[in-house]
Amino acid sequence: MHKRIHSSTASEATNTDSSLLDNTVFENSNSKTNAKSKKKTSKPDTKKQKTIETYTEMVPRENGSHSENVIKKQLDEISAKLSKVLTKDDTSFIKDIIKETVEQLKEKLLGSVLKRLEILEGTVFEQKSDIEFLKTEIQSKDAQIEKLKSEIHATVNEKNKESNKYEEIANTAEQYSRRNNLRMTGVPGDQDRQSSIAVTNQVVSLVNRYLNIPINESDIDIAHRLGKFKQGENRPVIIKFVRRQIKVDIVKNSKRFKRSGIFVNDDLTKLNAEVLASTRLKDPQNVERAWSFEGSIYVLFKGNQQAVQIKYADYKSWLEKSWPKKSYS
């Protein structure tokens, strides 16, 4: 009677212990994983916990198959959970996958970069072609500009030549209009508002007296003083003869006025007068004498026996020479 009771109690204890075993084992396993989140929870009493060996010894052999099934079931669950945990092989596999993915991304990125480089190379090539084209165009334009410059320069030179020619023609025409004129300096008897008739009478008297050339008032078209009257000075006189030959005869015999203080010169244009003054004063080391006759300018250089006529083309060189410095000593 007591044995059955004991047996029944043992069976119940076995069932209870088995339940406790199950709870204890999984409580221990769960307590390790949740230790950080349950810091305030009190630790289980180690005296009350029992190991698998303790319960195994307490369980009778006749009930061992039931306990083994329960443990096996729990181990299967643990195994299923552990199967989800990565192993070294799994890590190596993942590394291979990552490596392969990185290689694919690298190839894709490299392909994109290469494509972009091809586009850039094409753009650079097009720009280089455009630059070369522009250089060619610039060179062509430069050549055209140089050609135009040459043409303009030639045109300007031609125009200058034509202008000089026109100036020469104008100067020659003006000088020709003065072919019957003479200028006399040193003619005495100057008066304020002196009439041309009075001047004409003085000129006729001087020519007859000094040059012994018979002329009268009818041989002179007009004669008058030049410039403003100044007391004590004799203004120059310009004379226009009726006949050119009378003027020529007076000029040829003008040396007879030497001791009288009277000088006779052609009535030159402003340009011709400036050139004549330049030949007389700007190069005294080389020029012996310079004069004008019939509107033309002549220079006798030192060491030469024959005078040289100064052509219009030589005017510029004489005009560009510097005037001699004045000496105050």
Secondary structure by P-SEA (a helix, b strand, c coil): caaaaaaaaaaaaaaaaaaaaaaaaaaaaaaaaacccccccccccccccccaaaaaaaccccaaaaaaaaaaaaaaaaaaaaaacccaaaaaaaaaaaaaaaaaaaaaaaaaaaaaaaaaaaaaaaaaaaaaaaaaaaaaaaaaaaaaaaaaaaaaaaaaaaaaaaaaaaaaaaaaaaccbbbbcccccccccccaaaaaaaaaaaaacccccccccccccccccccccccccccbbbbbbccaaaaaaaaaaccccccccbbbbccccaaaaaaaaaaacccccccccccccccbbbbbcccccbbbbbcccaaaaaaaccccccccc
